[in-house]
């Protein structure tokens, strides 16, 4: 049986339909990491996962957080009550993404390479990518970043330098987004941490239907 042909993107800001991708999620390769292409991808339920080559993904199933089903373990509740961190929004986006890039995967590599860092910094400067930071005095000890379109937020990556800082960042971000009227938080695929906090999986079909509604909501990440 011949291997499936992977679509290669040209200069046009178009992607193959995400629902036609295999379950592992590879939609296409190529194109660029411009602001316009990234926004086109996120609005279509697609995200980049490498820069050399550029690869575009939409896995099935898709992991999300339901805002009314967040689970905060007892130990994390104690940490939150102690308020050990100062929380800021969009204060140090580039420092957050670079700290996330320093967190290796199980294979000791990172998907957040230089071209992706530059692309998301440009997306941040254009007002679409955002960060939440955790501080101890003047030390950045945890954070998370992602992309907001309407009432949709795509959580991309998080990091911690002290215990529980990334979990506090994630829970703080979820609370902030719910307060701002967001309805869909995409975490792409389940991890041990996101599962512990209540993330779940839905079919790609359901995800794309909810995404189409969420991106139309008149939400703003910042007040």
N, C-alpha and C positions, 0 to 999 in steps of 0.2 A: 504494500500500500504506500503510495507516494506521500512524502511529508507535506503538511499543509503549507501553502504559500503565504508568507507574511507580507502584508501590504507595506509598501515603501512610500512615505509621504513626499509630495512635491512642494512647490512654493505656495500653493493655495491653502488657505486656512480651513481645511476640511479633513475630517477623520472618517474612517469606515464606521458604520454603526456599532456601538459598543455591544449591543445584544447579539451580534454575529460572531464575536470573539469566542474562542474556546474557553472552557471553564477556568483554566489557570489564568486567563485574562489578557494575554498579549494581543493588543489591538493592531499595532503598527510600529514601524521603526522609522527613524529619519526625521526630516523637518528641522525645526529650530526650537529654541527656548525663549522666543520673544514673549512679551507681555500678552499680545493679542492671541498668540497660539496657546499659551497656557490657559488663558481665560476661556477660549473656545473648548479646550479639552475638559476643564473642570465643569463647564456647563453641560457637557455631553457625558459626564460620568467617567471621565478618563483622567489619568494622572501619569506623570513621568516617573520612571523608576531607575533610570540610568542616563548618563550623558554621553558615554563613549562605548557603543553607539547610543543615540537617544532612543529610548524605548517607551512605549505608551501602553498603559494597562487599565483593565476594568474587570477585576476578578468576580467570579460567581461561585459561592455567595459573597456578599459584601458585609463587612463588619461596621456596625454603627453603635452609637449610644442613644437609647431612648431617654429623653430628659426626665421622664417620670419613673424610670427604673434604675437609677443610679444607686449602686450599693457601696456604702462607705464602711469598711471594717472598723471594729471597735477601737483597735489601736490607732488607726488613722483619725478617728473622731477625737481621740484624746489629743493627738498632735494638733489638729485644727483648733481645738479649744485653747490650746496654749499659744496660738498665733506666733509661731517662731520666726516667720518670714514676713518681710515687707513685700507686698504685691504691687507690681506696676504693669501697665499696658503700653506696648509699643515704645518702651523706653530704650531698649538696646536690641533691636531686631537682629542686626548682623552678628552681635556677640552670641545671641541665642543660637542662631543657625550654625555658627562655627563651632560652638560647644556641642551641639547635636552631631556634627560631622566627626567630632573626636570620639564619639561612642561607637566602638566596633561592633559589628554583627558577630554571630557565632563563628563565621569563617574568617574573623579578624579583618574584614574589609569594611568599607563604608560606601553607601550609595550616594552620600551627599558630597560630591566632588566639587572642584572649583567652578566649573561651568554652571552647575545647579545652584551653588551659593550665589553667584553673580546674577543668575536669572531671578531667584527669589528676592534678592535685595532690590532689583529693579521692580519686581512686582509689589514689594512693600512701598517703595518710593512712589509708585503709581496709586497707592491707596488700597490695594487688594490683599496683600499678605500682612499678617499681624502676629504679634508675639505677646506672651505674658511672662513676666520675670518674677523670680523669687530671690530676695536679697537677705543677707545677714550683714547688717551695717552697710558697708560699701562693696561687699563681695557678692558677686552673682553666683548663686549656689544651685539654681534650678530654673527651668523654663520650658516653654513649649511654643511652637509656631505653626501656622497654617494659613489657609486661604479662605476668605469670606466673600460670598456672592449672594446678595439678597439675604434670605434667612437660612442659608446653607453655609456650614463651616467644615472644611476639610482639615482635620488634624494631621500634620505631616510627621513631626518628630518631637521628642522631648529628651531632657537630660537632667541629671542631678549630680551634685558634688557632695552633698550631705544627705543623710538618710531621710527618706520621705519627701524630698523637695520636688521631685518630678510628679509624684502622686498629688501633692498639694497643688502644684501648678495645674494639673489636669482637672481636679475637682473645682478649683477656683475658676478655671476657664469655663467649665460646664455651667457653673452657677451664673457667671457673667453673661454667657450666651442666652441662657434661659431668660434672664432678666431683660435682655435686649430684644426678645421676641423671636430668636432663631428656633427653627423647628427640625433641622436635620444636622447631626454631627456625624461626619464620616471618619471612621478610623481605619478604613481600608481592609485590614485583616486582623484577626484576633491575636493578641499576645497574652502572656501570662498576667501581666499587669492590668491590661484593659479588661480581661475576663474577670479578674478579681473585683473590679470596680463596676461590673454590670454590663459591659458591652455584649452585644449579641449579633447574630448573623441573620440577614434577610436575603432573599433571592435578588439577583441582579435586576430582574424585571420589576420587582417591588421597589428596589432602590431607585431605578431610573424614573419610575412614576412619581415617587416622592420628591426626587431631585427637581423634576420639572416644575412642581408646585413651589418648592422652597425657594428657588432662585428668583421667583417673582415677588417675594415678600419685600416690603419696603423697610428693611432692617439696616442698622448701622452698627458696626463693631464698637466705635467710640461714641461717647455721648455727644 
